[in-house]
Amino acid sequence: MQTDNIQSKTAAALGFFDGLHIGHQAVIHSAVEAGKRLGTPVSVMTFRGEPELPKFGGRHDICLMTYDDKERLLTGLGAEHIFAYEFRDIRDMSPEDFFRNIVIETMNAAYISCGEDFRFGKGGSGDAELLGRLCAQHGIELEIIPPVCAEGVQVSSSLIRGLIRDGDIEAAAEMLGRRPSYTLPVLHGRKLGRELGFPTINQEIPPFMVRAKRGVYASVTELDGREYPAITNIGVKPTVKEDDAENMETHIIGFDGDLYDKWVKVSLCRFMREEKKFGGIDELKAQLEADRKTVLGYEFTK
């Protein structure tokens, strides 16, 4: 993350970028293309977002990725300088102060790209029209990126959150431009999965992240640059658990190793079935074997 002001002019992308979906990627792409044309580096302004973001609809569980994942993805998209702010640090700035302090003094922008719904300044009082006037006053080129649609529907982070909460993972992936994923540390568990012949990793979804619908998913786990097919259960494991604490448990097909305390990325691919309580361990094992065969029969795409 960049902390110092940039001395050279930049092509800057401005946005919340809370999910870095295909609409956000269009904004970043425009800045990258402008940077090539102008011969300037690309800078991005965004928010850290964990868990400092304001409530959306009264909910805190709104993040579609951790900040570390956001930074990696931004870098992969071409961002050379990333300015990530805590919301509380800039929420009381007037639009003019935001423009002067961040766009001019910090990012040193010669070009700006943003979505047409971009808002800035206290209470979101600054809009694209005001941004255009400020850019014109300072000789900064501005490009407003129109909304992006998938299957005729305008892409938005709020819509993606709803799809994930409903278990419609494939529709969410189309709007994100990638699979919904969780990169989280592996926790020590009771090792019941290993006793059943289905060793698993346990991860806890933070309260600020969007939680997928309870149930069993076909998934992919990334380890050392390689992707493994997997089965992920999000919920309470009612057959073997004695409490109602939720977590995410993943059986990685074709891998058997120690991942405790490591950060592992699990990407959801397809909702398979609802979570249920089985009549006993044998019935559970039979279902897990059926789930494994189902997952191995899928052809996963990026």
N, C-alpha and C positions, 0 to 999 in steps of 0.2 A: 504494500500500500504506500502510495506517495504521501509524503508529509510536507515537503518543502515546495515553495512556489517554483514554477517552471520559468526558466529564463527565455527559452525559444518559444515562438508562436506554436500553437497546437490546433489541431482539429478536434473539437470537443463534443462529446455526447453527454446530454443531460437527461437524467431520469431517475425514477425510483428503482427501476430494474429489479423488482422484488421477485420475479420468477425467471427473468431472462428468457421469456418465451419468444416465439418467432416474430412477434411484433417488436419487442425490444431489440432482437437481433438485427432487424431492419434498420433501426436507429444507429446501432453500433456500426453496421456495415456502411452506412452513408458516411459516417465520420472517417472510417478507414479509407474509403474511396477518395474522400476529400483530402485526407492526409497524403495519399499518393499523388494527387493532382497538385497540391500546394507544396509538396516536399516538406511536410511538417509531421512531427509525431502525433499520435492519437492519445487524447486524454479522456477519461470518463469520470463523471461525478455520480456518486450513488450513496446509498446508506448501508451501514453495517447491519442493522436490523435485528439483532438478537440480544436481549428481547426488548429493545428500546422503541420499537415501532409503536405508533398509536394503535388503539383498538380499531378493528374493522368490523362493523356490525356488532360491536360489543364483545368481539372475540380477540384473544391474543394468539391463537394457534393459526397463524396466517403465513408463516414463512414457507416457501417452496424449496428452499435449500439453505444450508448453512452459509455463513459469510465466506468461509474458506473455499467452498465449492464455487460460490459466485466469483471470487477472485480468480480461481483457476480457469473458469469458463470465459470470463472477460479477457484474460490474457490470451487464451486460445483463439478468441474472436479478433484479436489484433490490438487490444488496448495496451499501450506502453506506459501510461501513467494513470493510476487509479486513485481518486480522492474519495474516500469513504467516510461519511460523517455519522456521528450519533445524531438522531433526530432532535434530541433536546438541545444540542449545541447550535442549531440554526433555525429552530422553529419560530423564534421571535424576531428574526431579521425582517426588515421591510423588503419588498421586492427589489428596490433600488440598492439597498445594502447587500443583498444576496448577489446581485449582478456585479457590483463593484468588487466586493471582497472575494468572491469565488470565481466568477467567470473571467474577470479582467485581471485581478491581482494574483490569484492563485493559479488558475488554469492558463492564463495568457492566451485566450482563445482568439484565433483569426476566423474561425468557422465554428458554427454550432449546429448540431442536429438534435431534434427532440420530437416526441410524439405530439399530435395536435391537442391532446388532453393534458399536456405538461403544465403543472402549476408550481409556483415558487413564491417564497415570501410568506410572512405571517398569515395564517389562516388560508393559505392557498390563494391569496389575493392577486398574485401575478399570473397572467395567462399568456398564451402565444402572441396575442395582439400587443401586449405591453412589451414582451420580449423582443418583438420585431422593432418596436420604436427605439428601445434601448440599443439594440444591435446597430440600427441605422445611425444613431448618434455617434457610435464609436467605430464605425467602419467595419463591423463584423458581419460576415456572410452568415445567413440563417437559412436552414432548410427544415421545414416542418414535414414530418413523415406521416402520411395518412394511415389509418387503421389497416391492419392485416387480417384477412379472413381465412378460415379453414372450413371447407365444406359449406361455404356460404354464410358462416357465422363469424362475427367479429371476435377476434381473440382477446381475452382479458385474463388477468391473474385471478380475479374473483370467480370467473367461470371455471378456470382450471382447478381452483380449490374445491369448488362444488363437485366437479367430476371425480376428483381423487377421493373425496369424502363419500361419494356414492359408489366407488369401486369401478368407475368407468375409466380404466387405466389407459386403454388404447386411444380413446378420444383425447384424454389429457396429454398423452405422448405426442399426438399429432400437433397439438397447439404449442406444446413446449419445444418441439423439434428434437426431443430426446425422451428417454424413459424417465418417469418420476423416480427419484432415488433418495436414499438416505445414506450418508457417509457418517458413521458413528463408531464409537469404541465398542469392542467386544467385551461383554461382562462375564463374570464367573457365574455359572448356573448350577443346577442340581445334577446335571449330566444324565438325566433320564433318557434323553434321546439316544445317547450312546448305548445305554442298556437295551434299548428297543431295536438297535441296529440302524438307527437314523441319527447319527451325531449332528448336533446343531450348534450354531452360534447364537448368543442372546444379545440383543441390543435394545436400548431404551430410547424411544422417540421423545425428544425434548418437548416441553409443553408449548414452546413458541412455534413449533413446526406443524404443518398440516398433517393430520393423521389419516391414513387411508382407512376405508371401511373395514370393520372387523371381518376376518375371513382368511382363506388360504389362496395364495397367489403363485402363479408361475413367475419366476424371477431369474435374474442373472446376478452373480456375485463376481466382482472384479478383484483379482489377486495377482500382484506382480505383473500387471499388464495383460493378464489372460482372463477371459470370461468363462465362468462355469455356470451351467444350468443349475437352477436351485428351486426349492420350494420354501416359501415364506409364509408363516402364520402371524397375523397381527391380531392380538386379542389376549384372552386370559387362559387358554389351554384348559378348558373345563374338565377334560377327562382326568388330568393328572395334577391340576393346581388346587390348592386349598384356600386360595383367596381370589379377589377380583382385580388384582393388579395387572395392568396391561403391559405387554412388551412385544417385541418383534423377534421371532425365532426363525432361523433359516437353516435348512438342511442343504449343504452344498454338494451336489452330485459329482463324484469323481475326485473329491478332495478329502484328505484326512490328515489334519495337522493342527498344531497349536496356534490359535489366533488370539488368545486372551490378551486384552489390553491394547491390541492393535486397532487402528481405525480401518474399517472395511466398508466399501461401497456396495450396497444392495439396491438393485434397480428392479422395480416392479414391471412386469410385462403384461399380465392378464389375470383377472379375477377368475378363480376356478370354482370355489364353493364357499358356502357359509361355514362359519365355525360351529361345531356341534359337539355335544357330549355323547361319547360312545358307551356301549354297554360294558366294555372292559378293555383290557390291554390288547387282547388278540384282535378284537374288532378294529381298534385304533391302528394296529400294525398293518392289517389288511388294507385299510383305507390309505395309509401312508405309502404302501407299495403301489397301490393303484395310482396315487398322485404322482409318484416318481415315474411310472410308465407314461402317464399323460404328458408330463413335462418333457420327457425325452422324445416324445412324438411331435412336439412343437418345432416349428422353424422360426427362430427368433430373428428379427431384424433390428438394426441399430435404432 
